[in-house]
Each structure stands twice: as C-alpha cells, then as structure tokens.
Amino acid sequence: MKNSIFKSFRFEIVLYSILSLLYTLLSLTVAGTGIYILGKWDYQNISSTTKIILSIIIILLGIILFIMFFLLLTQKFVFYIRHIAEGINEISLGNLEHRIIINNEDEFALIAEKLNKMADDIKAIMESKQRSEEAKNQLITSVAHDLRTPLTSIIGYLELVSSKELPPEINRKYVEIAYNKSKRLENLIEDLFTYTKFNFGEVKPVYTQVDIIKLINQLLDEFYPSFQEFNLKYEFDTEYLSMVILADGNLLARALANLISNAIKYGKDGGLIQLNLSKTESGIILSIINYGEVIPKKDLDLIFQRFYRVENSRSRETGGSGLGLAIAESIISMHNGTIRATSDVTGTEFIIELPYE
C-alpha cells in the first residue's frame, strides 16, 4: 500500500488541528458577537480586572472548544484503533479467517494490512504444518505396511524350514521364496532412503555431457534378462545415432531404469515395450510405452506421488515400493524437465521432456 503524505495520519492530525482551531475561533466570534448585541456591552468602559477575567474565560472556553472539536473530528481514529485491537484479539485467539477491514490509506490502514498478511502467513504455515503431519503419518503407515508384508512372509517360510522336516525340493523352494522376499525388502528400503534424500534436498546433481542414446541402449542391455523372463520384446526407435545433453548420468540412469522397470512390471502381459526418442528445438522427448493394463484416468495425476499405487497393484507380488515413479519425477524435475503419463486401450505411455542444458 502506497502511503501518500496527504492521506497520512500526520497530515490528518495537522488538518484536524487547523479545522478545530478555525471552528473554535468561529464559535467564539459568533458567541462574542451575540453577547455583545444582546447585552449591549461597552467594552471600553469595563474595568481592567474584568477585562483580564473575561480574557481568561475566553481563553479557557477556546481551549475547551478546541479540545471538543479536535476529539470530535478525530473520533474515527479511536473507532479504527478499537477495530484493529479487536482484530488482533480475534487472530490471537486462533481465528485466522478474521480480517481487518481496510477503509483508508493512512498508517493505521498500513498496520491493518500487515496484520491481515500476518494472519495469511500464519494460516499458510499452519496448513503446511498440517499437510506435513498428514504426509508423515501417511509415510509411516505406508512404510510399516510395505515392510511388514514381506517380513511376515520371510519369517513364516524360515520358521517352516527350521521347524519341520521337509523334502529337499520343498525346502529349497521355501528358502528361495524367503530370499526373493528379502531382496524385495532390500529394494524397498533402498528406494525409501533414496526418496528421503531427494525429498530433503540432499542429492546434488553433477552435470556432464551425456549421450542419451548410448545410455538408453546400456539400460536395455541391463534389462535384457527381465525381458527374457517375461517373454517381452522391446523396440528402441530413433533416427539419430547420437544425442548429447547436459545431465547427471547416474541420476538420469536411475530415473529411466525406474520407468523401464515399471513398464516391464505392469506391461508384461502386453508382450512389447517401445521406446521412442526425438528432438525438439530446446531438448529431447522420450516416450516409454507398454501394453499392459490401462491406468484409470483418476489415477494418472496421482501415480507420481510417493507410495501411490493403482488400486489393484498393491496386492500383486510384483508390486514395487511405490517410490519408483516419485524418484523418477524428482530426478526429471531436477534436470528442469517434465514427465507425464497417458493410458488408454492403445497403450500406457510415459513421456519425458528434457532440455539440452
């Protein structure tokens, strides 16, 4: 709020003082004239003592009139200060919705504006704290659930192996299941630590020149056993032999690995994983497409949230930590890129856009 000198409290005080003085002089003049006419006083024949007493009375009357006029003219300040005090009391009692009405541009209005802003800031802090508390509780609940499920299975199978005489093939099967559950638990804990580091800003990217085509081919080679395991074919389509961007190679590899892993996990029934890479004037566009189950429209904007899973995926044995896509989005955002998803009967597509620098 701009505070003009002509609308300031100081200017108004001076103005009301002058007006009070003028009203006082005018009142005394009118009263004196009336008394003179009605009483037909001869001021020249009044004694000196009477003149002094009369002068004192006029001065005292003038002071009283000045004070009365000044208090009357400045009464609005008293009302507004009282209004501000009531507002402060309401806010201090926790009513953060209360706002002080601003009806002027003087210093009191500036105080009211700052108090309203303070209430807005406190409300925002309280809401942020509440969201953080809810997120923390959700995090604890989700972690407890995801840790307990494989841990219960591990304990159950190991108890069977240690407490009963089982045929060797059954014994090996139970140990293998316990081992796989342990690896899943290890991956979950690793993802949790990784996401926590991203969430608290502990990860600092080191940018170097990265050939994105070479990186994708390396990742596809690493995932070849998974493609074979689920009888999946993959296609990597691009018209370029090399495409260099400025990025943190290790982090970008982690993000793309999470997306490819997700495509394999939930697209294994589709038989094919497709990757398409193209250039734009400012960067690159990479799409990863699988032909598994369609993601409901209501879930598309939520799948990048931590621990969020499409309804029927939580109970699956293949269900991951629920942090892979959240980690991928954090890494892509760290590179000033964007990631989004679409899904319909023609396939589920994750589209990544990254700038060259």
Sequence and secondary structure as in RCSB ss.txt:
>XXXX:A:sequence
MKNSIFKSFRFEIVLYSILSLLYTLLSLTVAGTGIYILGKWDYQNISSTTKIILSIIIILLGIILFIMFFLLLTQ
KFVFYIRHIAEGINEISLGNLEHRIIINNEDEFALIAEKLNKMADDIKAIMESKQRSEEAKNQLITSVAHDLRTP
LTSIIGYLELVSSKELPPEINRKYVEIAYNKSKRLENLIEDLFTYTKFNFGEVKPVYTQVDIIKLINQLLDEFYP
SFQEFNLKYEFDTEYLSMVILADGNLLARALANLISNAIKYGKDGGLIQLNLSKTESGIILSIINYGEVIPKKDL
DLIFQRFYRVENSRSRETGGSGLGLAIAESIISMHNGTIRATSDVTGTEFIIELPYE
>XXXX:A:secstr
    GGGSHHHHHHHHHHHHHHHHHHHHHHHHHHHHHHHT  GGGS HHHHHHHHHHHHHHHHHHHHHHHHHHTH
HHHHHHHHHHHHHHHHHTT TT       SSHHHHHHHHHHHHHHHHHHHHHHHHHHHHHHHHHHHHHHHHHHHH
HHHHHHHHHHHHHS   HHHHHHHHHHHHHHHHHHHHHHHHHHHHHHHHTT      EEEEHHHHHHHHHHHTHH
HHHHTT EEEEE S S  EEEE HHHHHHHHHHHHHHHHHHHGGGSEEEEEEEE SSEEEEEEEE SS   HHHH
TTTTSTT   GGGTTSTT   S HHHHHHHHHHHTT EEEEEEETTEEEEEEEEE  
